[in-house]
Amino acid sequence: TVCDPYLNVFRGLIPPLGGLDLSPILAFLVLNAFTSTAAALPAELPIPEQSKQGLEASLQSTVVTSSQNKWMRRLQGIGSKTTTSAN
């Protein structure tokens, strides 16, 4: 009863062939595509001030590569670039 509304969308597209319902295959493929797309989207959570201070202190004591440095600037908002358009 939970899956039927979702599967009914695909049952309208693919009729049963000889009593075999192939609509769940298409439904799983579409669901997998949406899941993969959602997982590929970047999601950054804000870092609390207390965590930022601890993170900066730990970074100062370790060797940081240039790519790590870029990520840290991005997370801290230092390296964010804003574009302005001419009106």
N, C-alpha and C positions, 0 to 999 in steps of 0.2 A: 504494500500500500504506500510505502514511502517512495519507492523508486518509480512506480507507475506513471505519475505525472511527467517525470523527466523522460522516461522511455516512450511515452505516448507521442512526444514530439517527433521521435525518430521512427516510430511505427507508421506515422503518416507518410514518411519519405520512402521507407523500404517495406513493401508488403511481405507477409510471410510466404516463403517458397516451399510448397509441399508440406505445410505444417511446421516448418522450421523458422523460428523468429531470429533474424539476423540483426535486428535493430540494436541489441545490446553491444554488439561489436562496434558499430558506429558511435554509440553513446559513450563507450569507454575511450575511443580515440579522441573524441571532442573533449571529454573531461580531462584526459591526459594532456592535450594541447593547452587547455586553459591553466592546468596546474603547472606545467612547465613554463608557461609565459609568466605566471604570477611569481614563480620562484626566481625567474631571471631578472625581475624588476628590482632595482636597488632599494633597500630600506635602511635608512640611517636613523637611529634613535638618538635623541639629545642626551648629552653627557652632563650629569650634575656637576656643579662647581667643585665639590669636594673630590669627585673622581678625576676631574680635569687636573687639579693640583697634584694629586697622587700620580697621575699619568705623566705629567710634565717632569716631575721629580725622578721617576723611574727612567724616563727617556734621557735625561741629562747624564745619568750614570752609565748608560750603555751606548755602544756604537750604533748609529742609525744610518741606514742606507738612504740614498736619495729618494727612492720610491716610497720608503716608509715615511720620510720627511714630508713628501707631498701629501700622503694620506693624512698625516697628523695636521698639516695646515688646513686640509679640506675639512676634517672633522671639527677643528677649532674655529673654522670660519675665517681664518686669516687669508687664505688663498682664494677666497671666492671672488669671482669677477662678475661685475654686472655690466650689461650692455645697455647703452642708451641709444634711442633712435631719434633722428632729427625730424622734427615736425615741420 
